[in-house]
Amino acid sequence: MSSTELRRTALDALHRSLGATMTDFAGWDMPLRYGSERDEHNAVRTKAGLFDLSHMGEITVTGPQAARFLDYALIGNIGTVKPGRARYTMICSEDGGILDDLIVYRLGETEAPEYLVVANASNAQVVLDALVERSAGFDAEVRDDRDAYALIAVQGPEAAGILKALTDADLDGLKYYAGLPGTVAGVPALIARTGYTGEDGFELFVAPEHAVEVWQALTGAGEGVGLVPCGLACRDTLRLEAGMPLYGNELSASLTPFDAGFGRVVKFEKEGDFVGRAALTEAAARAERTPPRALVGLVAEGRRVPRAGYPVVAGGEVIGEVTSGAPAPTLGKPIAMAYVDVAHSEPGTPGVGVDIRGNHEPYEVVALPFYKRQK
């Protein structure tokens, strides 16, 4: 795809004015970094960072049977989500493979339920098509709202203070994985306490025509506390330190939630059938009989960085594969997530390494996440 065909967010010109290095991500022209990705990463860990996430896919579901439909279409129990709350879930194929991981926000009241489904940029069309197909027979409407929103995230220890200066919304009362309507710098917004960095923070859904206004207001409010614009590069190292999965790395259509260690997301107890139930029932039983490879953390003893696809080895045998790897600014060492045989998955398991271009580099097996913020 040429650069002229890439989709651009409402903040594109602003990113360029800030000197961002742009990159093609899932068909979008997105900021990779503005300067040093390490500095951006550290700012989010210690102060605050500002992200453009407008490439994410927003899908609105409304109608009298919206909850019943989503319970059928997704593997989570969406019908129990209360207004103003959000839930992490997944959408699977009939064979149980993961099509995407999602956040579903319950927006409307009980009498008129309304949900906002947020998909990964690379899978937005797949999720939309699947939801439209699965809505047949339900009194529910599936609406593509990808062009209706710009999505801006402010993340880090100073995020709440920055946002409080621009809104009268009750941020102190806003729980994690919850959202409420409000205004930010006078602009109507859905204010959600969610994020993908391992820090406290907020994701702001606003109309695209107001995106620059909101970004600039946040920049001004954060000027005195170290807020910096952040690109996709540090977003990846932040989520890796926090042990958060990335679709295409830790999650894929070839894995069921049980294969990926996310069986807890499958809610068999909900009423009625749902897409993939039979296959996932078998996958759960199979995982009980023969546990699949486990997702673990690996911390380097040396300085060489593992990358996705590198073999994990022990005793001269391949025991797994790296799914994500990068230098970890907070830890000061290279880290990786990897699927490994269960026999080698316990923290501290000796003799584990990563084959990096023919050299078996020693790595320590650790529990995920690598980093957890102090609350």
C-alpha positions as CSV (number, residue, x, y, z in Angstrom):
1,M,0.0,0.0,0.0
2,S,1.5,3.4,-1.0
3,S,1.6,6.3,1.5
4,T,-1.1,8.1,-0.5
5,E,-3.5,5.2,0.2
6,L,-3.0,5.1,3.9
7,R,-5.8,6.4,6.1
8,R,-5.0,9.4,8.2
9,T,-6.4,10.4,11.5
10,A,-7.8,13.8,12.3
11,L,-4.5,14.6,14.1
12,D,-2.2,13.8,11.2
13,A,-1.1,17.3,10.4
14,L,-0.5,17.9,14.1
15,H,1.7,14.9,14.4
16,R,3.8,16.1,11.4
17,S,4.1,19.5,12.9
18,L,5.6,17.9,16.0
19,G,8.2,16.1,13.9
20,A,6.7,12.6,14.3
21,T,8.2,9.7,12.5
22,M,5.2,8.2,10.7
23,T,4.6,4.5,9.9
24,D,2.1,2.3,8.2
25,F,0.1,0.4,10.8
26,A,-2.9,-1.6,9.7
27,G,-3.4,0.7,6.8
28,W,-3.2,3.9,8.8
29,D,-0.4,6.5,8.7
30,M,0.5,6.6,12.4
31,P,3.2,8.3,14.6
32,L,5.8,5.7,15.5
33,R,7.8,8.2,17.7
34,Y,8.3,11.9,18.1
35,G,11.9,11.7,19.4
36,S,13.3,9.1,21.7
37,E,11.0,6.1,22.2
38,R,12.8,5.4,25.5
39,D,12.1,8.9,26.7
40,E,8.4,8.6,25.7
41,H,8.2,5.2,27.5
42,N,9.8,6.7,30.7
43,A,7.5,9.7,30.6
44,V,4.4,7.4,30.7
45,R,5.9,5.5,33.6
46,T,6.8,8.5,35.7
47,K,4.7,11.4,34.4
48,A,2.3,11.2,31.4
49,G,2.1,10.5,27.7
50,L,-0.4,11.5,25.1
51,F,-1.4,9.0,22.3
52,D,-3.5,9.1,19.1
53,L,-5.4,5.9,19.0
54,S,-7.9,6.9,16.3
55,H,-7.0,3.9,14.2
56,M,-9.0,1.6,16.5
57,G,-12.3,0.3,15.3
58,E,-15.5,1.5,17.0
59,I,-18.7,-0.4,16.3
60,T,-22.0,0.6,18.0
61,V,-24.6,-2.0,18.8
62,T,-28.1,-0.9,19.8
63,G,-31.6,-2.3,20.0
64,P,-33.9,-4.2,22.3
65,Q,-31.9,-7.4,21.9
66,A,-28.4,-5.8,21.8
67,A,-27.3,-7.6,25.0
68,R,-28.7,-11.0,23.8
69,F,-27.0,-10.5,20.5
70,L,-23.6,-9.7,21.9
71,D,-23.9,-12.6,24.3
72,Y,-24.3,-14.8,21.2
73,A,-21.7,-13.1,19.1
74,L,-18.9,-12.9,21.7
75,I,-17.5,-15.3,24.3
76,G,-18.1,-12.9,27.3
77,N,-21.2,-12.4,29.4
78,I,-22.1,-8.9,28.1
79,G,-25.6,-9.0,29.4
80,T,-24.3,-8.5,33.0
81,V,-22.3,-5.4,32.2
82,K,-23.8,-2.5,34.0
83,P,-24.3,1.0,32.4
84,G,-21.1,2.9,32.5
85,R,-18.9,-0.1,32.8
86,A,-16.7,-1.9,30.3
87,R,-15.5,-5.5,29.8
88,Y,-12.6,-7.1,28.1
89,T,-13.7,-10.0,25.9
90,M,-13.0,-11.8,22.6
91,I,-14.8,-12.7,19.4
92,C,-14.1,-16.3,18.2
93,S,-14.8,-18.3,15.1
94,E,-16.9,-21.4,15.1
95,D,-13.8,-23.5,15.6
96,G,-12.8,-21.5,18.7
97,G,-10.0,-19.5,17.1
98,I,-9.6,-15.9,18.3
99,L,-10.6,-13.4,15.7
100,D,-9.9,-10.4,18.0
101,D,-9.8,-9.2,21.6
102,L,-12.2,-6.4,22.3
103,I,-13.3,-3.9,24.9
104,V,-17.1,-3.5,25.1
105,Y,-18.6,-0.4,26.8
106,R,-22.2,-0.4,28.1
107,L,-23.4,3.1,27.3
108,G,-27.2,3.1,27.4
109,E,-29.7,2.6,30.2
110,T,-31.5,-0.7,30.8
111,E,-34.6,0.3,28.7
112,A,-32.5,1.3,25.7
113,P,-29.2,-0.7,25.8
114,E,-26.4,0.7,23.7
115,Y,-22.9,-0.8,23.5
116,L,-19.6,0.4,22.0
117,V,-17.4,-2.4,20.8
118,V,-13.8,-1.4,20.3
119,A,-11.7,-3.6,18.0
120,N,-8.0,-3.6,17.1
121,A,-7.2,-1.6,14.0
122,S,-5.9,-4.6,12.1
123,N,-9.1,-6.6,12.7
124,A,-11.8,-3.9,12.7
125,Q,-13.3,-5.0,9.4
126,V,-13.2,-8.7,10.3
127,V,-15.0,-7.9,13.6
128,L,-17.6,-5.6,11.9
129,D,-18.3,-8.3,9.2
130,A,-18.7,-11.0,11.8
131,L,-21.0,-8.9,14.0
132,V,-23.2,-8.0,11.0
133,E,-23.5,-11.6,9.9
134,R,-24.2,-12.8,13.5
135,S,-26.9,-10.2,14.1
136,A,-29.3,-12.0,11.8
137,G,-32.5,-12.9,13.7
138,F,-31.8,-10.4,16.5
139,D,-33.6,-7.1,17.1
140,A,-30.3,-5.3,17.2
141,E,-28.4,-2.9,14.9
142,V,-24.7,-3.0,14.2
143,R,-23.3,0.3,13.1
144,D,-19.8,1.0,11.8
145,D,-18.7,4.1,13.7
146,R,-15.0,4.1,12.8
147,D,-15.4,7.5,11.2
148,A,-17.5,8.9,14.0
149,Y,-14.7,9.0,16.6
150,A,-11.2,10.2,17.2
151,L,-9.6,8.4,20.2
152,I,-7.0,10.1,22.4
153,A,-5.4,8.5,25.4
154,V,-3.6,10.2,28.3
155,Q,-1.7,7.7,30.4
156,G,0.6,7.9,33.4
157,P,0.7,8.9,37.0
158,E,-0.1,12.5,36.2
159,A,-3.0,11.6,33.8
160,A,-5.8,12.2,36.3
161,G,-4.5,15.5,37.4
162,I,-4.1,16.7,33.8
163,L,-7.6,15.7,32.8
164,K,-9.2,17.1,36.0
165,A,-8.1,20.5,34.8
166,L,-10.2,20.2,31.7
167,T,-13.4,18.4,32.8
168,D,-16.0,18.5,35.5
169,A,-16.6,14.8,35.2
170,D,-16.1,12.8,38.5
171,L,-12.8,11.2,37.7
172,D,-12.2,10.2,41.4
173,G,-15.4,8.1,41.2
174,L,-14.6,6.6,37.8
175,K,-13.4,3.0,38.3
176,Y,-11.0,1.1,36.1
177,Y,-12.9,-0.3,33.1
178,A,-15.6,2.2,33.4
179,G,-16.7,5.2,31.2
180,L,-19.0,8.2,31.5
181,P,-20.1,11.0,29.2
182,G,-18.7,14.4,29.9
183,T,-16.8,17.2,28.4
184,V,-13.1,17.7,27.9
185,A,-12.1,21.3,27.3
186,G,-15.8,22.0,26.5
187,V,-15.9,19.2,23.9
188,P,-18.4,16.3,24.4
189,A,-16.6,13.1,25.1
190,L,-16.9,9.5,26.3
191,I,-14.3,9.4,29.1
192,A,-13.1,5.9,29.8
193,R,-10.6,4.7,32.5
194,T,-9.0,2.2,30.3
195,G,-5.6,1.8,28.6
196,Y,-2.8,-0.4,27.3
197,T,0.2,0.8,29.1
198,G,0.0,-0.7,32.6
199,E,-0.5,2.8,34.1
200,D,-3.6,4.7,35.2
201,G,-5.0,6.7,32.4
202,F,-8.0,7.6,30.3
203,E,-9.2,7.1,26.7
204,L,-11.2,9.9,25.3
205,F,-13.7,9.3,22.4
206,V,-14.5,12.6,20.7
207,A,-15.8,13.7,17.3
208,P,-12.9,13.9,14.8
209,E,-13.5,17.6,14.2
210,H,-12.7,18.3,17.8
211,A,-9.6,16.1,18.0
212,V,-7.0,18.8,17.6
213,E,-8.7,21.0,20.1
214,V,-8.7,18.3,22.7
215,W,-5.1,17.3,22.0
216,Q,-3.9,20.9,22.3
217,A,-5.9,21.4,25.6
218,L,-4.3,18.3,27.1
219,T,-0.9,19.4,25.9
220,G,-1.4,22.7,27.6
221,A,-2.7,21.2,30.8
222,G,0.2,18.8,31.0
223,E,3.0,21.2,30.1
224,G,4.0,21.8,33.7
225,V,4.1,18.1,34.7
226,G,6.1,16.5,31.9
227,L,3.4,15.3,29.5
228,V,4.8,14.3,26.1
229,P,3.3,13.0,22.9
230,C,4.0,9.3,22.4
231,G,4.0,7.0,19.4
232,L,3.3,3.4,18.7
233,A,6.9,2.2,19.5
234,C,6.7,3.1,23.2
235,R,3.1,1.9,23.4
236,D,4.4,-1.6,22.4
237,T,7.2,-1.6,25.1
238,L,4.7,-0.3,27.7
239,R,2.2,-3.1,27.0
240,L,4.9,-5.7,26.9
241,E,6.2,-4.7,30.3
242,A,2.7,-4.9,31.6
243,G,2.2,-8.4,30.1
244,M,-0.7,-7.4,27.9
245,P,-1.3,-9.5,24.8
246,L,-1.1,-8.1,21.3
247,Y,-3.2,-9.6,18.5
248,G,-1.0,-11.2,15.9
249,N,1.6,-12.0,18.5
250,E,0.2,-13.6,21.6
251,L,-3.3,-14.0,20.1
252,S,-4.4,-15.3,16.7
253,A,-7.1,-17.2,14.8
254,S,-5.0,-20.4,15.2
255,L,-5.3,-20.2,19.0
256,T,-8.3,-20.7,21.2
257,P,-8.5,-18.6,24.4
258,F,-7.5,-21.8,26.3
259,D,-4.4,-22.2,24.1
260,A,-3.5,-18.6,24.8
261,G,-4.0,-18.9,28.6
262,F,-7.2,-16.7,28.5
263,G,-9.8,-19.4,29.2
264,R,-11.1,-17.3,32.0
265,V,-12.6,-14.9,29.4
266,V,-14.9,-17.7,28.1
267,K,-18.2,-17.6,30.0
268,F,-19.9,-20.9,29.6
269,E,-22.3,-20.1,32.4
270,K,-24.2,-17.5,30.4
271,E,-27.6,-18.5,29.0
272,G,-28.0,-19.7,25.5
273,D,-25.7,-20.6,22.7
274,F,-22.8,-18.5,21.5
275,V,-20.5,-18.7,18.5
276,G,-17.8,-21.2,19.2
277,R,-19.3,-22.8,22.3
278,A,-19.0,-26.4,21.2
279,A,-15.4,-26.0,20.0
280,L,-14.4,-24.1,23.1
281,T,-16.0,-26.7,25.3
282,E,-13.8,-29.3,23.6
283,A,-10.8,-26.9,23.9
284,A,-11.4,-26.5,27.6
285,A,-11.5,-30.3,28.2
286,R,-8.4,-30.8,26.0
287,A,-6.5,-28.2,28.1
288,E,-7.6,-29.9,31.3
289,R,-6.3,-33.3,30.0
290,T,-3.1,-32.0,28.3
291,P,-2.2,-28.4,29.3
292,P,-1.1,-26.4,26.3
293,R,2.0,-24.3,26.2
294,A,2.0,-21.6,28.8
295,L,2.5,-17.9,28.2
296,V,5.5,-16.8,30.3
297,G,7.9,-13.9,30.7
298,L,11.5,-14.1,29.8
299,V,14.2,-11.7,31.1
300,A,17.6,-11.7,29.4
301,E,20.8,-12.3,31.4
302,G,22.7,-10.5,28.6
303,R,21.9,-7.6,26.2
304,R,20.7,-9.4,23.1
305,V,17.1,-8.7,22.2
306,P,14.7,-11.6,21.2
307,R,12.1,-11.1,18.5
308,A,8.8,-12.7,17.7
309,G,9.3,-16.1,16.2
310,Y,12.7,-16.9,17.8
311,P,12.8,-20.4,19.3
312,V,13.0,-20.9,23.0
313,V,15.3,-23.7,23.9
314,A,16.3,-25.9,26.9
315,G,18.7,-28.9,26.9
316,G,19.3,-28.5,23.2
317,E,15.6,-28.9,22.4
318,V,13.1,-26.3,21.2
319,I,10.5,-25.9,23.9
320,G,8.6,-22.9,22.7
321,E,8.6,-19.6,20.7
322,V,8.9,-16.0,21.5
323,T,5.8,-14.0,20.7
324,S,7.0,-10.5,21.6
325,G,10.4,-9.1,22.6
326,A,12.0,-5.8,23.1
327,P,14.4,-3.8,25.4
328,A,12.5,-2.9,28.5
329,P,13.3,0.6,29.6
330,T,11.8,0.2,33.1
331,L,13.7,-3.0,33.8
332,G,16.9,-2.0,31.9
333,K,17.0,-5.4,30.3
334,P,15.7,-7.2,27.2
335,I,12.4,-9.0,27.9
336,A,10.1,-11.3,25.9
337,M,6.8,-13.1,26.2
338,A,6.8,-16.6,24.9
339,Y,4.7,-19.8,24.7
340,V,6.7,-22.6,26.3
341,D,6.1,-26.2,27.2
342,V,4.4,-26.5,30.6
343,A,7.4,-28.4,32.0
344,H,9.5,-25.3,31.6
345,S,7.0,-22.6,32.5
346,E,7.6,-22.3,36.3
347,P,9.4,-19.1,37.3
348,G,13.1,-19.8,37.8
349,T,13.1,-22.9,35.6
350,P,16.9,-23.5,35.0
351,G,18.5,-23.9,31.6
352,V,16.1,-21.9,29.5
353,G,17.4,-19.7,26.6
354,V,16.5,-18.1,23.3
355,D,18.1,-19.1,20.0
356,I,19.2,-15.7,18.6
357,R,20.8,-16.3,15.2
358,G,22.3,-19.6,16.3
359,N,23.4,-18.6,19.7
360,H,21.5,-19.8,22.8
361,E,21.3,-16.8,25.0
362,P,20.3,-17.4,28.6
363,Y,17.0,-16.1,29.9
364,E,15.2,-16.3,33.2
365,V,11.6,-17.5,33.2
366,V,9.4,-15.1,35.2
367,A,5.7,-14.7,36.0
368,L,3.8,-12.0,34.0
369,P,3.5,-9.1,34.2
370,F,7.1,-7.8,34.2
371,Y,5.9,-4.5,35.7
372,K,3.0,-3.6,37.9
373,R,2.3,0.0,38.9
374,Q,2.2,1.0,42.6
375,K,-1.4,2.0,43.4
